[in-house]
């Protein structure tokens, strides 16, 4: 019975790792994809009218953020998405730790392992919140200087 419980917990951890990896790759793919550039604004036959700023404006996709900092900035968006993912993973790990704790049947090793899972999930959540505060402070300092 104990082997089956350990096997089930191990499988759940593997499945969570696969789900996390899949979501990470999907999120990275979403950030890498950009809408098509403005075709009307990009005249490559301009000759003397070509400039670096025109090339930058041509390369930017439609509805892409133009600022790095601020409420609609790229750093704020990335930070919010990563904080959401870390929070979701922490809650899932808390649930897994709770399940492992309840099905430990008094086995001291399983109880310790479950308590460590819960403790590390809480520590991860606290570190994520503190890192969010630090990133918000730094990006706020950069955006106020502009």
CNS distance restraints for C-alpha pairs under 8 A (distance, minus, plus):
assign (resid   1 and name CA) (resid   5 and name CA) 6.35 0.50 0.50
assign (resid   2 and name CA) (resid   6 and name CA) 6.16 0.50 0.50
assign (resid   2 and name CA) (resid 104 and name CA) 7.84 0.50 0.50
assign (resid   3 and name CA) (resid   7 and name CA) 5.96 0.50 0.50
assign (resid   4 and name CA) (resid   8 and name CA) 6.00 0.50 0.50
assign (resid   5 and name CA) (resid   9 and name CA) 6.13 0.50 0.50
assign (resid   5 and name CA) (resid 103 and name CA) 7.32 0.50 0.50
assign (resid   5 and name CA) (resid 104 and name CA) 7.95 0.50 0.50
assign (resid   6 and name CA) (resid  10 and name CA) 6.06 0.50 0.50
assign (resid   7 and name CA) (resid  11 and name CA) 6.09 0.50 0.50
assign (resid   8 and name CA) (resid  12 and name CA) 6.14 0.50 0.50
assign (resid   9 and name CA) (resid  13 and name CA) 6.26 0.50 0.50
assign (resid   9 and name CA) (resid  96 and name CA) 7.85 0.50 0.50
assign (resid   9 and name CA) (resid 100 and name CA) 6.94 0.50 0.50
assign (resid  10 and name CA) (resid  14 and name CA) 6.30 0.50 0.50
assign (resid  11 and name CA) (resid  15 and name CA) 6.12 0.50 0.50
assign (resid  12 and name CA) (resid  16 and name CA) 6.13 0.50 0.50
assign (resid  12 and name CA) (resid  96 and name CA) 7.98 0.50 0.50
assign (resid  13 and name CA) (resid  17 and name CA) 6.19 0.50 0.50
assign (resid  14 and name CA) (resid  18 and name CA) 6.23 0.50 0.50
assign (resid  15 and name CA) (resid  19 and name CA) 6.13 0.50 0.50
assign (resid  16 and name CA) (resid  20 and name CA) 6.01 0.50 0.50
assign (resid  17 and name CA) (resid  21 and name CA) 6.07 0.50 0.50
assign (resid  18 and name CA) (resid  22 and name CA) 6.05 0.50 0.50
assign (resid  19 and name CA) (resid  23 and name CA) 6.10 0.50 0.50
assign (resid  20 and name CA) (resid  24 and name CA) 6.05 0.50 0.50
assign (resid  20 and name CA) (resid  89 and name CA) 7.84 0.50 0.50
assign (resid  21 and name CA) (resid  25 and name CA) 6.23 0.50 0.50
assign (resid  22 and name CA) (resid  26 and name CA) 6.13 0.50 0.50
assign (resid  23 and name CA) (resid  27 and name CA) 5.98 0.50 0.50
assign (resid  24 and name CA) (resid  28 and name CA) 6.08 0.50 0.50
assign (resid  25 and name CA) (resid  29 and name CA) 6.08 0.50 0.50
assign (resid  26 and name CA) (resid  30 and name CA) 6.30 0.50 0.50
assign (resid  27 and name CA) (resid  31 and name CA) 6.40 0.50 0.50
assign (resid  28 and name CA) (resid  32 and name CA) 6.18 0.50 0.50
assign (resid  29 and name CA) (resid  33 and name CA) 6.22 0.50 0.50
assign (resid  34 and name CA) (resid  61 and name CA) 5.98 0.50 0.50
assign (resid  34 and name CA) (resid  64 and name CA) 7.73 0.50 0.50
assign (resid  35 and name CA) (resid  61 and name CA) 5.03 0.50 0.50
assign (resid  35 and name CA) (resid  62 and name CA) 5.94 0.50 0.50
assign (resid  35 and name CA) (resid  63 and name CA) 7.98 0.50 0.50
assign (resid  36 and name CA) (resid  61 and name CA) 5.45 0.50 0.50
assign (resid  36 and name CA) (resid  62 and name CA) 6.86 0.50 0.50
assign (resid  37 and name CA) (resid  58 and name CA) 6.21 0.50 0.50
assign (resid  37 and name CA) (resid  59 and name CA) 5.89 0.50 0.50
assign (resid  37 and name CA) (resid  60 and name CA) 5.94 0.50 0.50
assign (resid  37 and name CA) (resid  61 and name CA) 4.39 0.50 0.50
assign (resid  37 and name CA) (resid  62 and name CA) 6.31 0.50 0.50
assign (resid  38 and name CA) (resid  42 and name CA) 6.51 0.50 0.50
assign (resid  38 and name CA) (resid  58 and name CA) 6.31 0.50 0.50
assign (resid  38 and name CA) (resid  60 and name CA) 7.81 0.50 0.50
assign (resid  38 and name CA) (resid  61 and name CA) 6.67 0.50 0.50
assign (resid  38 and name CA) (resid  62 and name CA) 6.76 0.50 0.50
assign (resid  39 and name CA) (resid  43 and name CA) 7.86 0.50 0.50
assign (resid  39 and name CA) (resid  58 and name CA) 7.83 0.50 0.50
assign (resid  41 and name CA) (resid  58 and name CA) 6.43 0.50 0.50
assign (resid  42 and name CA) (resid  54 and name CA) 7.77 0.50 0.50
assign (resid  42 and name CA) (resid  55 and name CA) 7.71 0.50 0.50
assign (resid  42 and name CA) (resid  58 and name CA) 5.33 0.50 0.50
assign (resid  44 and name CA) (resid  50 and name CA) 7.53 0.50 0.50
assign (resid  46 and name CA) (resid  50 and name CA) 5.83 0.50 0.50
assign (resid  50 and name CA) (resid  54 and name CA) 6.59 0.50 0.50
assign (resid  50 and name CA) (resid  55 and name CA) 7.44 0.50 0.50
assign (resid  51 and name CA) (resid  55 and name CA) 6.31 0.50 0.50
assign (resid  52 and name CA) (resid  56 and name CA) 6.24 0.50 0.50
assign (resid  53 and name CA) (resid  57 and name CA) 6.15 0.50 0.50
assign (resid  54 and name CA) (resid  58 and name CA) 6.02 0.50 0.50
assign (resid  55 and name CA) (resid  59 and name CA) 6.13 0.50 0.50
assign (resid  56 and name CA) (resid  60 and name CA) 6.45 0.50 0.50
assign (resid  60 and name CA) (resid  64 and name CA) 6.87 0.50 0.50
assign (resid  65 and name CA) (resid  72 and name CA) 6.96 0.50 0.50
assign (resid  65 and name CA) (resid  73 and name CA) 6.27 0.50 0.50
assign (resid  65 and name CA) (resid  74 and name CA) 6.65 0.50 0.50
assign (resid  66 and name CA) (resid  73 and name CA) 7.42 0.50 0.50
assign (resid  67 and name CA) (resid  72 and name CA) 7.47 0.50 0.50
assign (resid  67 and name CA) (resid  73 and name CA) 5.10 0.50 0.50
assign (resid  67 and name CA) (resid  74 and name CA) 6.79 0.50 0.50
assign (resid  68 and name CA) (resid  73 and name CA) 4.66 0.50 0.50
assign (resid  68 and name CA) (resid  74 and name CA) 4.94 0.50 0.50
assign (resid  68 and name CA) (resid  75 and name CA) 5.91 0.50 0.50
assign (resid  69 and name CA) (resid  73 and name CA) 4.48 0.50 0.50
assign (resid  69 and name CA) (resid  74 and name CA) 6.53 0.50 0.50
assign (resid  69 and name CA) (resid  75 and name CA) 6.07 0.50 0.50
assign (resid  69 and name CA) (resid  76 and name CA) 6.72 0.50 0.50
assign (resid  69 and name CA) (resid 139 and name CA) 6.00 0.50 0.50
assign (resid  69 and name CA) (resid 140 and name CA) 7.50 0.50 0.50
assign (resid  69 and name CA) (resid 142 and name CA) 7.07 0.50 0.50
assign (resid  69 and name CA) (resid 143 and name CA) 5.46 0.50 0.50
assign (resid  70 and name CA) (resid  76 and name CA) 6.94 0.50 0.50
assign (resid  70 and name CA) (resid 139 and name CA) 7.49 0.50 0.50
assign (resid  70 and name CA) (resid 140 and name CA) 7.25 0.50 0.50
assign (resid  70 and name CA) (resid 143 and name CA) 5.91 0.50 0.50
assign (resid  71 and name CA) (resid  76 and name CA) 6.50 0.50 0.50
assign (resid  72 and name CA) (resid  76 and name CA) 6.81 0.50 0.50
assign (resid  72 and name CA) (resid  77 and name CA) 6.99 0.50 0.50
assign (resid  73 and name CA) (resid  77 and name CA) 6.37 0.50 0.50
assign (resid  74 and name CA) (resid  78 and name CA) 6.18 0.50 0.50
assign (resid  75 and name CA) (resid  79 and name CA) 5.96 0.50 0.50
assign (resid  75 and name CA) (resid 139 and name CA) 7.63 0.50 0.50
assign (resid  76 and name CA) (resid  80 and name CA) 6.09 0.50 0.50
assign (resid  76 and name CA) (resid 136 and name CA) 7.73 0.50 0.50
assign (resid  76 and name CA) (resid 139 and name CA) 7.98 0.50 0.50
assign (resid  77 and name CA) (resid  81 and name CA) 6.25 0.50 0.50
assign (resid  78 and name CA) (resid  82 and name CA) 6.14 0.50 0.50
assign (resid  79 and name CA) (resid  83 and name CA) 6.02 0.50 0.50
assign (resid  79 and name CA) (resid 132 and name CA) 7.03 0.50 0.50
assign (resid  79 and name CA) (resid 135 and name CA) 7.79 0.50 0.50
assign (resid  80 and name CA) (resid  84 and name CA) 6.18 0.50 0.50
assign (resid  81 and name CA) (resid  85 and name CA) 6.31 0.50 0.50
assign (resid  82 and name CA) (resid  86 and name CA) 6.11 0.50 0.50
assign (resid  83 and name CA) (resid  87 and name CA) 6.02 0.50 0.50
assign (resid  83 and name CA) (resid 128 and name CA) 6.61 0.50 0.50
assign (resid  83 and name CA) (resid 129 and name CA) 7.64 0.50 0.50
assign (resid  83 and name CA) (resid 132 and name CA) 7.15 0.50 0.50
assign (resid  84 and name CA) (resid  88 and name CA) 6.14 0.50 0.50
assign (resid  85 and name CA) (resid  89 and name CA) 6.15 0.50 0.50
assign (resid  86 and name CA) (resid  90 and name CA) 6.05 0.50 0.50
assign (resid  86 and name CA) (resid 124 and name CA) 7.96 0.50 0.50
assign (resid  86 and name CA) (resid 125 and name CA) 7.09 0.50 0.50
assign (resid  86 and name CA) (resid 128 and name CA) 6.90 0.50 0.50
assign (resid  87 and name CA) (resid  91 and name CA) 6.21 0.50 0.50
assign (resid  87 and name CA) (resid 125 and name CA) 6.29 0.50 0.50
assign (resid  87 and name CA) (resid 128 and name CA) 7.82 0.50 0.50
assign (resid  88 and name CA) (resid  92 and name CA) 6.20 0.50 0.50
assign (resid  89 and name CA) (resid  93 and name CA) 6.07 0.50 0.50
assign (resid  90 and name CA) (resid  94 and name CA) 6.10 0.50 0.50
assign (resid  90 and name CA) (resid 121 and name CA) 5.07 0.50 0.50
assign (resid  90 and name CA) (resid 122 and name CA) 7.00 0.50 0.50
assign (resid  90 and name CA) (resid 124 and name CA) 6.85 0.50 0.50
assign (resid  90 and name CA) (resid 125 and name CA) 6.09 0.50 0.50
assign (resid  91 and name CA) (resid  95 and name CA) 6.28 0.50 0.50
assign (resid  91 and name CA) (resid 121 and name CA) 7.50 0.50 0.50
assign (resid  92 and name CA) (resid  96 and name CA) 6.21 0.50 0.50
assign (resid  93 and name CA) (resid  97 and name CA) 5.99 0.50 0.50
assign (resid  93 and name CA) (resid 117 and name CA) 6.98 0.50 0.50
assign (resid  93 and name CA) (resid 118 and name CA) 7.00 0.50 0.50
assign (resid  93 and name CA) (resid 121 and name CA) 5.97 0.50 0.50
assign (resid  94 and name CA) (resid  98 and name CA) 6.10 0.50 0.50
assign (resid  94 and name CA) (resid 117 and name CA) 7.15 0.50 0.50
assign (resid  94 and name CA) (resid 118 and name CA) 5.21 0.50 0.50
assign (resid  94 and name CA) (resid 121 and name CA) 6.00 0.50 0.50
assign (resid  94 and name CA) (resid 122 and name CA) 7.64 0.50 0.50
assign (resid  95 and name CA) (resid  99 and name CA) 6.16 0.50 0.50
assign (resid  96 and name CA) (resid 100 and name CA) 6.09 0.50 0.50
assign (resid  96 and name CA) (resid 117 and name CA) 7.95 0.50 0.50
assign (resid  97 and name CA) (resid 101 and name CA) 6.04 0.50 0.50
assign (resid  97 and name CA) (resid 114 and name CA) 4.87 0.50 0.50
assign (resid  97 and name CA) (resid 115 and name CA) 6.80 0.50 0.50
assign (resid  97 and name CA) (resid 117 and name CA) 5.27 0.50 0.50
assign (resid  97 and name CA) (resid 118 and name CA) 5.19 0.50 0.50
assign (resid  98 and name CA) (resid 102 and name CA) 6.22 0.50 0.50
assign (resid  98 and name CA) (resid 114 and name CA) 6.94 0.50 0.50
assign (resid  98 and name CA) (resid 118 and name CA) 7.18 0.50 0.50
assign (resid  99 and name CA) (resid 103 and name CA) 6.21 0.50 0.50
assign (resid 100 and name CA) (resid 104 and name CA) 5.98 0.50 0.50
assign (resid 100 and name CA) (resid 110 and name CA) 7.34 0.50 0.50
assign (resid 100 and name CA) (resid 111 and name CA) 7.61 0.50 0.50
assign (resid 100 and name CA) (resid 114 and name CA) 5.44 0.50 0.50
assign (resid 101 and name CA) (resid 110 and name CA) 7.18 0.50 0.50
assign (resid 101 and name CA) (resid 111 and name CA) 5.57 0.50 0.50
assign (resid 101 and name CA) (resid 114 and name CA) 5.09 0.50 0.50
assign (resid 101 and name CA) (resid 115 and name CA) 7.05 0.50 0.50
assign (resid 104 and name CA) (resid 110 and name CA) 5.41 0.50 0.50
assign (resid 104 and name CA) (resid 111 and name CA) 5.89 0.50 0.50
assign (resid 106 and name CA) (resid 110 and name CA) 7.78 0.50 0.50
assign (resid 106 and name CA) (resid 111 and name CA) 6.90 0.50 0.50
assign (resid 107 and name CA) (resid 111 and name CA) 6.14 0.50 0.50
assign (resid 108 and name CA) (resid 112 and name CA) 6.13 0.50 0.50
assign (resid 109 and name CA) (resid 113 and name CA) 6.15 0.50 0.50
assign (resid 110 and name CA) (resid 114 and name CA) 6.06 0.50 0.50
assign (resid 111 and name CA) (resid 115 and name CA) 6.12 0.50 0.50
assign (resid 112 and name CA) (resid 116 and name CA) 6.10 0.50 0.50
assign (resid 113 and name CA) (resid 117 and name CA) 6.24 0.50 0.50
assign (resid 114 and name CA) (resid 118 and name CA) 6.34 0.50 0.50
assign (resid 115 and name CA) (resid 119 and name CA) 6.04 0.50 0.50
assign (resid 116 and name CA) (resid 120 and name CA) 5.94 0.50 0.50
assign (resid 117 and name CA) (resid 121 and name CA) 6.12 0.50 0.50
assign (resid 118 and name CA) (resid 122 and name CA) 6.30 0.50 0.50
assign (resid 119 and name CA) (resid 123 and name CA) 6.17 0.50 0.50
assign (resid 120 and name CA) (resid 124 and name CA) 5.95 0.50 0.50
assign (resid 121 and name CA) (resid 125 and name CA) 6.23 0.50 0.50
assign (resid 122 and name CA) (resid 126 and name CA) 6.27 0.50 0.50
assign (resid 123 and name CA) (resid 127 and name CA) 6.12 0.50 0.50
assign (resid 124 and name CA) (resid 128 and name CA) 6.09 0.50 0.50
assign (resid 125 and name CA) (resid 129 and name CA) 6.27 0.50 0.50
assign (resid 126 and name CA) (resid 130 and name CA) 6.19 0.50 0.50
assign (resid 127 and name CA) (resid 131 and name CA) 6.01 0.50 0.50
assign (resid 128 and name CA) (resid 132 and name CA) 6.07 0.50 0.50
assign (resid 129 and name CA) (resid 133 and name CA) 6.27 0.50 0.50
assign (resid 130 and name CA) (resid 134 and name CA) 6.24 0.50 0.50
assign (resid 131 and name CA) (resid 135 and name CA) 6.08 0.50 0.50
assign (resid 132 and name CA) (resid 136 and name CA) 5.98 0.50 0.50
assign (resid 133 and name CA) (resid 137 and name CA) 6.12 0.50 0.50
assign (resid 134 and name CA) (resid 138 and name CA) 6.25 0.50 0.50
assign (resid 135 and name CA) (resid 139 and name CA) 6.01 0.50 0.50
assign (resid 136 and name CA) (resid 140 and name CA) 5.86 0.50 0.50
assign (resid 137 and name CA) (resid 141 and name CA) 6.24 0.50 0.50
assign (resid 138 and name CA) (resid 142 and name CA) 6.42 0.50 0.50
assign (resid 139 and name CA) (resid 143 and name CA) 6.07 0.50 0.50
assign (resid 140 and name CA) (resid 144 and name CA) 6.06 0.50 0.50
assign (resid 141 and name CA) (resid 145 and name CA) 6.54 0.50 0.50
assign (resid 142 and name CA) (resid 146 and name CA) 6.90 0.50 0.50
